[in-house]
C-alpha cells in the first residue's frame, strides 16, 4: 500500500468507518478497517492484528534445549514449522554443522507431513467454501459443513488428506500437535515399522487426491479467468528458499529474491546472513511488523512469500507430478510472474502434491528406521534457522549466553513477511468491489477472501518493538476496582 495515498489525520475524521471484526476462517484474530468518503469511495483499508504474543521476550532466560518445544506453542496449526526452525537454529549452537542422514530424513518427513496437512486444512476447510459457492453466497453454507453437503467427495478427500499429514507428524514428532521428535543436533526417535507400513499403504491415494485437488483449482480458474487473474492483483517482489541447484526445497536452502518482473535481484543468501538483507519496520496500528529489503527501503523493498512465491522462484520442483503442474502454472503467466491473489490456491495445491510425492519417496528409505540420530561439535553462541513453513519463509534467530540460557530471540514468521502484501491486496479489492456500492456481508466477504488467500497465521505473527501499552487492574470480590496501573 502506497503510504502517500493514505488519508491525513485532519480529513480522516470526516470519513465513515466500516470495520470487519473479526476476520473469519483464518488462524488468529485480526480486523479490517475501511474508511469511506461521502460518495462511498474507499479511501483507506488496513488489516489490524489485534492480538499480542510475547514469545521473543519470555523465552529469554530459558535453557536453549527447551526452546524447540516452547516456541511451537505459538500455534496449533503450524507447530512443526516452529519446532523445526528452532532446532535448525540451535543446531548451530550445539555445533551440529551437518545432521546424520537419519535425522535429516526424519525431519524432512515430519516437515512435508506438516506441509500436506496444513495446505489441505487451508484449502478444503477454510477457502473452498468461497471458491465453490461464490463470495456472496449464503453465509450459512460457506463452511466445511456446506462443502460436505454439496460436494461430499471433495470434503472427504480434504479431511483425509489432512488426517494423513497429521499421522506423518505423529509418527515422526511423537504427537500430532506440539510433538518433541526434533532436538538440537538431530532427532530423538526413528520411524516405527508399523507406522511405515501404515503410511505406505495410504500414500498412493494421497498423491491421487492431491492431483485431483490441483485439477479442481485449475477448473475454477478456467471457469472464471477474469476473476481469478484480476482479483486483488498487484505487483511486488518475491522471496523464498531454494536449493543450491535452484530446486524447490521446503526444508533447507538459501534465500533468493526476485523483483516484480521476475528478475533475480539477490541469490544464494546464506540463512545465517538474513539480517544483512532484511529489515523490519514497525507501524503504530498493528502488532505485526513490516519486513523489507534493506537495499530498497520500507516503501519499495517489501515482497511476497508463500506458495505463490515459491512455485515461481525455484527453477524446478524435484518430483515429477508437481513439476509438470509447475510448468503449466508458469505457462499461465505467459513469461511474467503471476501476481494474482487467488493464484495462491493453485500454487498451494501444487505444493501439497509435491509434499505427497516427497513423503512417498522418503518412506522407502531404510535410514528412517535405523542409524545415528544426533550430531554435536564445538558449541557456538548464536544460530539462525530458516524453513519454508506452509505459509512462507520462517526465520528463527537465537543468541545463547555462556550459561546456556537464551539471551536474544528474533522471529520473522511467514505472515509477517506478507503483511504489506495483504494490506495492498485488501486495498485493491476494496477499491474494486466496495467503492460506491451499498455494503453487504457478501461484498465485505471479498475482503476476507483476499486475506484468506495468503493463509495468514495471525497468532504466529504478532509481536512489537518497544513498549506495549498495558493496563493492570486489581478487582475486588464485589467487582469494584481496587487499584489500576497503566504503562505506555
N, C-alpha and C positions, 0 to 999 in steps of 0.2 A: 504494500500500500504506500503510495507516494505521500509523504508527510506534508507536502505543500498543499495538498488538496483537502486536508482536514480543516474543519471549521475552527475559527478563532474563539477564544473564551467569551468575547463580547457578544457575538451573534449566536453562539450555541444556545443561549438561554431562550431564544425565540423559537427554537425548533421543537417539534414534537418527538418525544422519545417512545420507542417501541422496544420492549425487552423480551427476548426468548429465554426463559429461565425455568427449569434447567434445559440444556441441550440434551436430547434423549438419545438412547441407543448408542452411547459411547461409554468408555471406561473412565469414570471420574466425574467431576462436577464442573460445569462451566456455564456461561451465559453469553448471549449476544445482545449488544445494544445497537439499535438503529436510530439515527436522527433524521427526521424528515422535515422539509420546509412546508410552507402553506399550500403548495401545489402537489404535495405528496411525493416530491422527488427525494431520493435517498442522498443525503449529504455526507453521511459518515456511517461506517459499520465497523464494529470492533468485537473480537472474541475475547472475553474476560475469563481468566482462570481464577476461580474464587475460593479454591481450597489451598491449603498450605501444608507442606510436609518438610520437616527439617532434617532429613537423613544426613545431609552433608555435615551437619553440626553434631548431631547426637551420637554418631559412631566415633567421633573423636574421643580418644581416651580408651577405646576398646582394643583388646588384643587383635592383631590383624587376622588371625585364623578364624575369628568369629564373623568377620565381615561378609563372606560369601553367603552365609545363612541369614544374616541380619538384613542385608540390602534387598534381598528378594521379597521382603515384606512390603516393599514399595507397591507391589501389585499382585493380585491373584490371577491375572490373565497372562502376564509375561514374566513370571518369576524366574524361569530358566534363563532368560536373557541376562538378567541382573546377576544371577548366580554364576554364570559362566564368564561374564565380563569382569566381575570382581576377581574370580580365580585367575583369569588371564593376566590381570594387572599384578596380582600378588605372586604369580609365577616368577616375575622378575625379582620380587622381594626375597623369595626363598632361593633364588639362583637357578631356577629351572629354565635354562635357556632353550631347551627343547624337551618335549614330553616323550614318554615312551610310546611306541606305536599303539599299545592297548589303550592307554589313557587318551591319546589324541582321538582315536576312533570312537571310544565310548562317549567322549564329549561331543563329537560331531553327531553321533546318533541321537543323543539327547537333544541337541540343538535343532536338528532337522525335524525331529518329532514335535518340538515347540513351534517351528515354522508352520508345519502342516496343521496342527490343531488350532493355532491362532488364526491362520488365514481362513480355515473352514468356519470357525466361530464368527469371524467378522462378516464374511460374505453371506453365508446362509442365514445366520441368526439376526444380524444387525442391518445389513444393507439390502439383501434380496427382496424384502417386502416393498421397498420403494421402487426397485428396478422391475419387479414382476407385476405390481399392481398400479404403478404410477405415483408420482409425487403428491398428487392431490386426491388420491383415492381415499376411501372411507378410513378414518383414523383407527377405528376398532379392529380392522383386519390387517393393518400394517405392522405385523409382528410374525414371529415364527409359527404361532398357532394358526394364523391366517394362511401362511405358506403351506403348512401341513394339510390344511383343509382343501386348498385349491391345487396344490402341486405336491401330493404326498410323496412321490418318489424323489423329487428334488430335496424335500425336507429330510427324508430318511437318509439319503446319502450324505447330506451335510452333517447330520447328527453322528452318523457312524464314522465319517472321516475324522471328525474331532475326537471321537472316542478312541480311535486307533492311535492318533497322535498322543493322546493322554496316556495310553498304555505304553507307548515307546518311552515317554518320560518316566513313568512309574518303574519300568524295567531298568532304566539307567540311573535315575536320581533317587530311587527308593520310595518316592511318593509322587502322586500326580501333581500336587501343588506344594511348593516350599520343601523340595527334597534336599538331600545332603550328599549326593553322589560325588560331586566335584569338590576338590580341596586344592589349596595352593600347592602346586607341584604335580598335580595329576588327578587321580580318581581313587575312590576307596572301595570300589566293587567291580566285579566282572559281570558280564551278561549271563544270566542263568540259562541253562539249556532249555528248560521248559518255556521260558519267555521267548527264546529264539524261535522255537518251533511254533509257538502261538502266533508270533508276529509274521513269520514267513508264510504261514497258512493264509493270511489275510492281505498281504501287501500287494499282490497282483490285482486284487479287486480295488484297492485304494488307488492304484495307478489308473485303472479303467475309469473309476468315478472322477478322478482329477481331470482326466482328458475330457470327460463329459462336461465338467464344470467350465473348462476353457471354452468348449464349444457353445455352452449356454451363453456366456458373456459375448462371444462373437456374434451369436444370433441377435442379441439385444442391440449391439452396435449396428448390425446390418438393417435391423427393423426401423431404426430412427437415427441415421448417421448425423443429421443436423444437430440433434440434441446431444448425442454422445461426443461429438467433436467440438461443440461450442460451449457447452455448459461450464461456466466457471473457468474458462480457459484464459491463461496468461502465460507469458514467457518468463523464464528465470533460469539460472544455472542449476546444476545438479551435482550431488556428491554421493559416493559410496566407496566401500572397499572393493578392490579387485585383486585377483591372484596375480602372481608375478608374470604369468603368461597372458594376462588380460581376461582370464576366465572369471565368471561369477563364482565367488566363494563367500558364503554367508557366515562362515566361522572365523576366517582369518584372511588377512591380506594387507595391502597398502592403500592409502586414500588417493582417489582420483577425482578431479573436479572438471566439469565441462561448463562452458558458457551456454547462454540460451540458444545459440545456433548449433551447438553440438561439438564445438572445437574443444579439445583438451587444453585446459589452461594450467593445471598442476597435475603431476602424475608421480606415482611411487613415493608419496609422502609417508615416511615410517610412522607407525602408530605412536611411538614414544615422542614424536615431534609435533603432534596435532596442535599444541598450543602456540606453535610458531606461525601457524597459518589461520587459525580460527580464533576470533574474539567473541565476546558476549556483551550485548547491550541490555540495560535494564530500563524499563518504562514504568511509570507510576501506576498505570491502570491494570497491570497484570502481574501475577506471581510467577509467570513464566518468562524466562529470558529470551533474547533475540540474538542467535548466533550469526556471524558473518565472516567473510574472508577479510583478513586484516588488510591485504593489499588494496582492496576495493572500498573498504569502509562500510558502515552500517546501512547506508542508503542504497548502495549499489551491489554490495557483496553478499546478500542473502541468497539462499538456494533451497532446493527441494531435496528430500531424501525419501527412502522407502522403495516399494516395488517399482513404481514408475521410473524412478531414477536408476535403480539397479539394473533393470532389464535393458535399459538403453546405454548405460555407462560401461558395461562389460563388452568384451569383444565376442564372446560366445558363452553359452551355458553348457557345462560338461555333462550333459545327459541327453540322449537322443530325442525323446519326445518333446521335452521342454525347449531344446534348441530349435527344433522345427517350428514350434509355436513362436519362439522369439523372432525368428526370421520373418514370419508372417506379420507379426506385430510391427517390426521395424519397417517392413514394406508399406504398411498402412500410413507411416509418416512421410512417405514419398521423398525421402532424402533429408528430412529435417527431424529434429526432436519432436516427439508428441508431448504437448503440454496440457492436453485436455484433462480436467479434474476427474471425470468419470473413467478415464482410461486407467486409473489406479486399479480398478477392479479387474480389468483384463490382465494387467501385469501381475497382479496378486495371484490370480489363478494359475498363471504360468509358473510362478514360483512354487505354488502348492504342488503342482505336477512335478517340478524338479525335486522338491523335498521327498516326495514319494519314491521317485527313482533312486535318489541317493540312499534312502533307507533300505530299499530292496538290495542294492549292491553291498551296503555295509553288513547286512545280516548274513551274508555268505562268508564273511571274513573270520577265520578262526582266532585271530588276535583278540576278538571281543571276549572270548571265554577263557583266555589263558594269557599269562605274560605279566611282566612287572608293571606296577601301577604308578609308582612315584619316582620323580626326579628331584634332585637337590643340587646345590652348588654354593658358590660364595654369595652370602646374603647382601642385599642392597637395601637402600632406604627409600626407594621410590619406584613406582611402576604404573604403566598405563595399559589398560586392556580395552580393545575395541572389537566389537562384534556387530554383525548385521542382525539386529532384532527384527521381528516381523514388521514393525512399523518403520524401521530405518536404522541408521547408524547410531550405535550406543557406545558412549565413551565413559569409562571409569578411570579415575586418576587418584592415586593414593600416595601419601608420604607417611613413613613409619619411623618412629624415633628409636633411639638406642635401647629403649625399654620394651620394644616390640609393640608399642601402642600406636594407634593411628593418630597422626598429628594434623593431617590435612586430607580432605576429600573434595573432589570436584566431579560432578556427574553432568554430562550433557546427553540427554535422552533423545530418542528419535523424534518425539512430538515437539520437543524444544527446537530442534533443527527446523521443523516445519512450521514454526509459529508464524513467521511473517507470510509464508505461503498461504496458510489457512486464512489469515486476515485478508490477504489480497483476494483469495477465492470468494469469500463471503461478500466482499465489497462488489466484486464483479457480478455475482449472482443477484445481489440486492438491487443494484442499479439496472440490471437487465429485466428482472421479473417483478420487482416490487414497486419501482418508481411509477407514480401516477395511478396506481391501482388501489382499490379498496382491499385492505389487508385481510386475508383469511388464514385459517390454520394451514390449509394446503399450500398457499403461497409462502408462508413462513417456513413450512417444511422444506422448501427449496434450499433455504439457508442451512438447515441441518443436514440435508443430503450432501451439500458441498463439504461440510465438516467431516461427515462420516466417511467420505471417500478416502480421507487421509488415515482412517482408523486410529484416531488420536487416543492416547492413554494419558488423560489429564492428571490422574493420580501420580504417575511417574514423573511428570514434567514440572511439578510446581516447587519452586524454591526461589529465594530472592537474595540480593546482596544488601548489606547494610542492616539497619534496624527494622524490625517488623512491628507495626502498630499492635499494641497489646493492652487489653483491659482485663483486670482481675477483680472479681467481686466476691466478698465473703457474705453469704446469705444465711440468716438465722433460721431456726426451725419453723418460724411463722411466715417465712418468705420475705422478711424485711432485710434490706441491705445494711449490713453492719459496717462494712468499710469497702472502699473502692480505690484501686491503684491503676494508673494508666502509664504507658510508656509509648514514646513515638508520637 
